[in-house]
Structure formats: structure tokens, C-alpha cells
Amino acid sequence: MGAGVQQPAEASGRRRGRRRGRARPMAEINVTPFVDVMLVLLIIFMVAAPLLTVGVPVELPKTAAGALPSESEEPLTVTITAEGAVEIQTTGVARNELVPKLRAIAAERSSDQVFLRADGAVPYALVMQVMGALNAGGFSNVGLVTDTGGPTFDEGGE
């Protein structure tokens, strides 16, 4: 980058006062707006991240079982609400349409793992019927989702 030589105002015969001529480019980078934008984005993501979890509000039974290992593909979740409604992820499905929809989903997925969430008030028979539908739909690896902190049924347990 070349630099020009400026002559003093008296030498050029001009009156004292404001200099006329080209404005010099600003050589400093102002990072304040960048930091402001990054902080706003950070706050947005911190607020939005908990809302991105898939879930239908159900009262899960409590058990002493540990967590299943996670996979790279997003797990398929089937939920049975307290009213007996069946939902795949967050979309409600009629019981007579459950097996065809599961077959279509299984054809597109590489994993046969599915998580079954059922409200604690749901009859055991309904849970078993949905598990049978999952098996008929092509999902043989069914994980039952529960809350931790339940009874252990050992000598020192509750």
C-alpha cells in the first residue's frame, strides 16, 4: 500500500481550517457489532435448544434400569398418552394406521431401534398391543423409556 506525502496547509497557500481532500480509510476493525450479534445468537440458541427435544407430556413409570446406548441416527419414538392415543414422534396416528406407517418408516431407516414411551396409567395390554404393532411394522429392537429413581427390588432397595 503506497503512502502519499501531505504538505502543510501554510506551504500550499491555503487558509487554516479544515483540510480538504480525500478521506482516509479507517484501518481499525470494530468488533463490537460482531460481539453483539454473537451474544444475541448465543442467547437464542440457549433458549431454543431445550425446546427442540421431541416429547409428548406423559407420566413415565420409574425404574432402576440404566440408559440405552445412543446411536448416530435420531431415534424413533412412539408414545402412548394417558388417554390411550398413539403418537409417532409428535404426530398422532390412528391405531389401525399404525402398522402401515411403521412399515413405511422402517423402509427409510437404517436402524430398527425404536423407543416406546407409555404413560404409567396406560393398561399393560395396550402397551403390549403397540409393541406387537412395532414388531409387525419392522422394528424388533424396542426400548422402553422410563424415569430413573424407581424401586430396585433388592434387599436394601425400596
C-alpha positions as CSV (number, residue, x, y, z in Angstrom):
1,M,0.0,0.0,0.0
2,G,1.5,3.3,-1.0
3,A,1.6,6.3,1.1
4,G,1.4,9.9,-0.1
5,V,3.1,12.9,1.3
6,Q,0.9,15.7,2.6
7,Q,2.2,19.2,2.6
8,P,1.3,21.5,5.5
9,A,-1.6,24.0,4.9
10,E,0.7,27.1,5.0
11,A,3.0,25.7,2.4
12,S,0.3,25.1,-0.1
13,G,-1.1,28.6,0.3
14,R,-4.4,27.5,1.7
15,R,-6.1,29.1,4.7
16,R,-6.0,27.5,8.0
17,G,-9.0,25.4,8.8
18,R,-10.4,22.1,7.7
19,R,-8.3,20.1,5.4
20,R,-9.9,19.3,2.1
21,G,-9.1,16.3,0.2
22,R,-9.7,12.5,0.3
23,A,-10.8,10.9,3.5
24,R,-8.5,8.3,4.7
25,P,-9.8,4.8,5.1
26,M,-10.3,3.5,8.6
27,A,-7.6,1.0,9.4
28,E,-9.1,-0.5,12.6
29,I,-11.7,-3.2,12.7
30,N,-14.6,-2.6,15.0
31,V,-15.5,-5.9,16.6
32,T,-18.3,-4.6,18.9
33,P,-21.1,-5.2,16.5
34,F,-19.8,-8.7,15.8
35,V,-19.7,-9.5,19.5
36,D,-23.2,-8.1,19.9
37,V,-24.5,-10.4,17.2
38,M,-22.7,-13.4,18.6
39,L,-24.2,-12.8,22.1
40,V,-27.7,-12.5,20.7
41,L,-27.3,-15.7,18.7
42,L,-25.9,-17.5,21.8
43,I,-28.9,-16.5,23.8
44,I,-31.3,-17.6,21.1
45,F,-29.7,-21.0,20.9
46,M,-29.6,-21.4,24.7
47,V,-33.4,-20.7,24.8
48,A,-34.3,-22.8,21.7
49,A,-32.2,-25.9,22.5
50,P,-34.4,-27.3,25.3
51,L,-37.5,-26.8,23.1
52,L,-36.1,-29.0,20.3
53,T,-36.4,-32.2,22.3
54,V,-39.2,-34.5,21.0
55,G,-41.8,-35.2,23.5
56,V,-45.4,-35.6,24.4
57,P,-46.2,-35.0,28.0
58,V,-46.6,-38.4,29.7
59,E,-46.0,-39.5,33.3
60,L,-43.4,-42.2,32.8
61,P,-43.1,-45.0,35.3
62,K,-39.9,-45.1,37.4
63,T,-37.5,-48.0,37.3
64,A,-33.9,-48.7,38.3
65,A,-32.8,-49.5,34.8
66,G,-29.9,-47.7,33.1
67,A,-29.9,-45.8,29.9
68,L,-29.6,-47.4,26.5
69,P,-26.5,-46.5,24.4
70,S,-27.3,-43.8,21.8
71,E,-26.8,-44.1,18.1
72,S,-25.8,-41.7,15.4
73,E,-29.3,-41.7,13.8
74,E,-32.1,-39.8,15.6
75,P,-34.2,-42.5,17.5
76,L,-37.8,-43.1,16.5
77,T,-40.1,-42.5,19.5
78,V,-43.6,-43.9,19.8
79,T,-45.7,-42.5,22.7
80,I,-48.8,-43.8,24.3
81,T,-50.6,-41.0,26.2
82,A,-52.7,-41.4,29.3
83,E,-55.8,-41.2,27.1
84,G,-54.6,-44.1,25.0
85,A,-53.6,-42.1,21.9
86,V,-50.6,-43.3,20.0
87,E,-48.1,-40.9,18.5
88,I,-45.0,-41.4,16.3
89,Q,-42.6,-38.6,17.3
90,T,-45.1,-35.9,17.8
91,T,-47.7,-36.9,15.2
92,G,-50.9,-38.6,16.2
93,V,-51.6,-41.9,14.5
94,A,-54.8,-43.9,14.5
95,R,-54.3,-47.5,15.8
96,N,-55.5,-49.1,12.5
97,E,-52.9,-46.9,10.6
98,L,-50.0,-47.7,12.9
99,V,-48.5,-50.8,11.2
100,P,-48.5,-49.3,7.7
101,K,-46.9,-46.1,8.8
102,L,-44.3,-48.0,10.8
103,R,-43.5,-50.2,7.7
104,A,-43.0,-47.0,5.6
105,I,-40.8,-45.5,8.3
106,A,-38.8,-48.8,8.7
107,A,-38.1,-48.9,4.9
108,E,-36.4,-45.5,5.1
109,R,-34.4,-46.0,8.2
110,S,-31.1,-47.9,8.6
111,S,-31.8,-48.8,12.3
112,D,-34.5,-51.0,13.7
113,Q,-34.4,-49.4,17.1
114,V,-37.4,-47.6,18.5
115,F,-38.2,-46.1,21.9
116,L,-41.6,-46.7,23.4
117,R,-42.8,-44.2,25.9
118,A,-46.1,-45.0,27.7
119,D,-47.9,-43.1,30.5
120,G,-47.9,-45.1,33.8
121,A,-51.7,-45.1,33.8
122,V,-51.9,-46.9,30.4
123,P,-53.1,-50.6,30.7
124,Y,-50.4,-53.2,30.2
125,A,-52.5,-54.8,27.4
126,L,-52.4,-51.6,25.3
127,V,-48.6,-51.3,25.7
128,M,-48.2,-55.0,24.6
129,Q,-50.5,-54.3,21.6
130,V,-48.4,-51.4,20.5
131,M,-45.2,-53.5,20.9
132,G,-46.8,-56.1,18.7
133,A,-47.6,-53.4,16.1
134,L,-44.0,-52.2,16.3
135,N,-42.7,-55.7,15.6
136,A,-45.2,-56.1,12.8
137,G,-44.0,-52.8,11.4
138,G,-40.4,-53.9,11.2
139,F,-38.9,-52.7,14.5
140,S,-37.5,-55.6,16.5
141,N,-35.3,-53.5,18.8
142,V,-37.8,-51.9,21.2
143,G,-36.5,-49.9,24.2
144,L,-39.0,-49.0,26.9
145,V,-38.4,-45.4,28.2
146,T,-38.8,-44.8,31.9
147,D,-37.8,-42.3,34.6
148,T,-35.0,-43.2,36.9
149,G,-35.3,-43.4,40.6
150,G,-37.8,-46.3,40.9
151,P,-37.6,-49.3,43.2
152,T,-34.8,-51.8,42.8
153,F,-36.4,-54.8,44.5
154,D,-33.2,-55.8,46.2
155,E,-32.6,-56.3,49.9
156,G,-31.6,-52.7,50.5
157,G,-34.0,-51.2,48.0
158,E,-37.3,-49.5,48.5
